[in-house]
Amino acid sequence: MPETVNNLRDIYGYGYANIFNDVTDTVSKLHISKSQMEVLQYLFVHNQATPSEITEALNTTKSSTTHTLKKLSNKNLISFKMNELTNDRRSKLVTLNPNAKKLLVEFLSNIKDSIYEDIKDITADELAELHKATEIILKYTDGGKMNETYPEI
């Protein structure tokens, strides 16, 4: 059952930043916008990225990404470090701070709890069918490909 729940968590969670707004009060307390949550999710899955990679992946503008990253940095949720993969000292990598990781783990745990509640009464046969279905969904859903799913929590 944990594998199926993890699959459903990935289906429910990836790319749907607004779902997190309903899951916890932390979002409200930190005033995290949908675009900020999308950046946090992207970094949670990919560990680090350049601002340009984030801009491209989230299909937004460079100025919007810069603004979002500045807001997240001011909230102590992300950090910038030198990109050692290039010779350009201006190139930076964006990474999550421990506060952001904790926040995202809380979100994902709350989503998993909600999914467990939703499927607690299904039979073993239904669970097996649901697991097969989640594998199919993950195979064909943007962001649900196996190399893009959330790290195990």
PLY file of the C-alpha trace (Angstrom):
ply
format ascii 1.0
element vertex 153
property float x
property float y
property float z
element edge 152
property int vertex1
property int vertex2
end_header
0.00 0.00 0.00
2.80 2.55 0.68
3.92 2.39 -2.97
0.41 3.18 -4.18
0.07 6.04 -1.72
3.43 7.41 -2.85
2.25 7.24 -6.46
-0.97 9.03 -5.61
0.96 11.63 -3.63
3.04 12.29 -6.73
-0.07 12.49 -8.92
-1.87 14.81 -6.49
1.17 16.87 -5.62
3.42 17.46 -8.61
2.55 20.56 -10.58
-0.47 21.39 -8.45
0.97 23.93 -6.05
-2.48 25.17 -5.11
-3.34 21.84 -3.46
-0.82 22.68 -0.77
-2.74 25.81 0.15
-5.52 23.59 1.47
-3.22 21.18 3.28
-1.54 23.35 5.87
-1.71 26.74 7.52
2.02 27.21 7.07
1.51 28.50 3.54
-0.75 31.24 4.83
1.58 32.12 7.66
4.56 32.47 5.32
2.51 34.13 2.56
3.76 31.66 -0.02
2.27 32.33 -3.45
1.50 29.73 -6.08
4.58 30.72 -8.09
6.76 30.49 -4.99
5.37 27.04 -4.21
6.06 25.91 -7.78
9.71 26.95 -7.41
9.98 25.15 -4.06
8.47 22.00 -5.55
10.82 22.15 -8.54
13.85 22.50 -6.27
12.60 19.72 -3.99
12.49 17.34 -6.94
15.67 18.55 -8.68
17.78 19.53 -5.61
19.28 22.58 -7.31
18.86 24.64 -10.45
19.95 27.85 -12.10
17.41 30.66 -12.31
17.33 30.08 -16.09
16.49 26.40 -15.62
13.67 27.34 -13.25
12.36 29.93 -15.70
12.31 27.40 -18.52
10.88 24.53 -16.48
8.05 26.63 -15.04
7.38 28.40 -18.35
7.62 31.87 -16.86
9.64 35.02 -17.50
13.12 35.79 -16.25
11.86 38.83 -14.32
9.08 36.81 -12.69
11.56 34.13 -11.64
13.95 36.74 -10.25
11.13 38.32 -8.24
9.96 34.93 -6.93
13.49 33.87 -5.97
14.06 37.16 -4.14
10.85 36.66 -2.14
11.83 33.07 -1.25
15.31 34.18 -0.26
13.87 36.90 1.98
11.77 34.20 3.67
14.93 32.13 4.22
13.57 29.25 2.12
16.27 29.19 -0.58
19.96 29.97 -0.92
22.20 30.88 -3.80
25.62 29.38 -4.32
28.30 29.65 -6.96
27.71 27.40 -9.95
30.90 25.35 -10.01
29.86 23.70 -13.29
30.68 26.85 -15.25
33.59 29.25 -15.46
31.18 32.18 -15.15
31.34 33.61 -11.63
27.98 35.30 -12.18
26.24 31.93 -12.64
24.40 30.88 -9.49
22.65 27.72 -8.34
19.51 27.90 -6.25
19.03 25.36 -3.47
16.43 24.78 -0.77
17.19 25.73 2.80
16.31 23.28 5.59
13.20 25.37 6.41
11.82 24.80 2.91
12.60 21.08 2.98
10.80 20.77 6.31
7.83 22.68 4.90
7.63 20.46 1.82
7.98 17.25 3.81
5.08 18.47 5.97
2.99 19.15 2.87
3.75 15.76 1.35
3.07 13.98 4.62
-0.28 15.75 4.89
-1.13 14.74 1.32
-0.20 11.12 2.06
-2.37 11.19 5.19
-5.27 12.53 3.14
-4.80 9.81 0.51
-4.65 7.08 3.16
-7.94 8.41 4.51
-9.48 8.42 1.01
-8.51 4.81 0.21
-8.62 3.17 3.64
-11.72 1.09 2.91
-10.85 -0.36 -0.50
-10.28 -4.09 -0.89
-6.94 -5.73 -1.62
-8.04 -6.44 -5.20
-9.09 -2.82 -5.68
-5.80 -1.66 -4.20
-3.89 -3.83 -6.68
-5.92 -2.34 -9.54
-5.41 1.16 -8.19
-1.67 0.57 -7.97
-1.59 -0.52 -11.64
-3.59 2.58 -12.54
-1.21 4.86 -10.67
1.74 3.33 -12.52
0.00 4.09 -15.80
-0.86 7.62 -14.71
2.71 8.30 -13.59
3.96 7.01 -16.94
1.87 9.49 -18.92
1.46 12.51 -16.64
3.70 15.55 -17.03
5.93 15.63 -13.99
4.94 12.12 -13.07
7.70 10.40 -14.96
9.78 8.27 -12.64
12.83 10.54 -12.88
10.76 13.55 -11.78
8.81 12.23 -8.82
9.33 13.43 -5.27
12.16 12.02 -3.19
11.10 9.44 -0.66
10.06 10.94 2.69
0 1
1 2
2 3
3 4
4 5
5 6
6 7
7 8
8 9
9 10
10 11
11 12
12 13
13 14
14 15
15 16
16 17
17 18
18 19
19 20
20 21
21 22
22 23
23 24
24 25
25 26
26 27
27 28
28 29
29 30
30 31
31 32
32 33
33 34
34 35
35 36
36 37
37 38
38 39
39 40
40 41
41 42
42 43
43 44
44 45
45 46
46 47
47 48
48 49
49 50
50 51
51 52
52 53
53 54
54 55
55 56
56 57
57 58
58 59
59 60
60 61
61 62
62 63
63 64
64 65
65 66
66 67
67 68
68 69
69 70
70 71
71 72
72 73
73 74
74 75
75 76
76 77
77 78
78 79
79 80
80 81
81 82
82 83
83 84
84 85
85 86
86 87
87 88
88 89
89 90
90 91
91 92
92 93
93 94
94 95
95 96
96 97
97 98
98 99
99 100
100 101
101 102
102 103
103 104
104 105
105 106
106 107
107 108
108 109
109 110
110 111
111 112
112 113
113 114
114 115
115 116
116 117
117 118
118 119
119 120
120 121
121 122
122 123
123 124
124 125
125 126
126 127
127 128
128 129
129 130
130 131
131 132
132 133
133 134
134 135
135 136
136 137
137 138
138 139
139 140
140 141
141 142
142 143
143 144
144 145
145 146
146 147
147 148
148 149
149 150
150 151
151 152
